[in-house]
Amino acid sequence: MADHNHAPAHGDDGMDYAEHEKTYARFTTLVKYGSVAVVVLLILMAVFLR
């Protein structure tokens, strides 16, 4: 059978949780500012494209 290199039983699964949390924080910041930018764009379109 093939060896699938399962994670050790003691909890060290090789994940870099600090890097994961930084990446998630960047993602949520991007979503927040991206959403604000879309709302501002829609407001500007409503004002100037009448």
C-alpha positions as CSV (number, residue, x, y, z in Angstrom):
1,M,0.0,0.0,0.0
2,A,1.0,3.6,-0.5
3,D,2.3,5.6,2.4
4,H,0.2,8.8,2.6
5,N,2.4,10.5,5.3
6,H,-0.4,11.1,7.8
7,A,0.1,13.8,10.5
8,P,1.7,12.6,13.7
9,A,-0.7,11.8,16.6
10,H,0.9,14.4,18.9
11,G,-0.7,17.4,17.3
12,D,2.2,18.7,15.2
13,D,0.5,18.8,11.8
14,G,3.0,21.1,10.1
15,M,0.7,24.1,9.8
16,D,2.2,27.5,10.3
17,Y,-0.7,29.0,12.3
18,A,0.9,32.4,12.7
19,E,1.2,32.8,9.0
20,H,-2.3,31.5,8.5
21,E,-3.7,34.1,10.9
22,K,-1.8,36.9,9.1
23,T,-3.1,35.8,5.7
24,Y,-6.7,35.7,7.1
25,A,-6.3,39.1,8.6
26,R,-5.1,40.5,5.2
27,F,-8.0,38.8,3.5
28,T,-10.6,40.3,5.8
29,T,-9.0,43.7,5.5
30,L,-9.1,43.4,1.7
31,V,-12.8,42.4,1.8
32,K,-13.6,45.3,4.1
33,Y,-11.9,48.0,2.0
34,G,-13.1,46.4,-1.2
35,S,-16.7,46.5,-0.1
36,V,-16.3,50.1,0.9
37,A,-14.8,50.9,-2.5
38,V,-17.7,49.3,-4.3
39,V,-20.3,51.2,-2.2
40,V,-18.5,54.5,-2.9
41,L,-18.3,53.7,-6.6
42,L,-22.0,52.9,-6.7
43,I,-22.8,56.2,-4.9
44,L,-20.7,58.1,-7.3
45,M,-22.3,56.4,-10.3
46,A,-25.8,57.3,-8.9
47,V,-24.7,61.0,-8.5
48,F,-22.9,61.6,-11.8
49,L,-24.7,59.2,-14.2
50,R,-28.2,60.6,-13.9
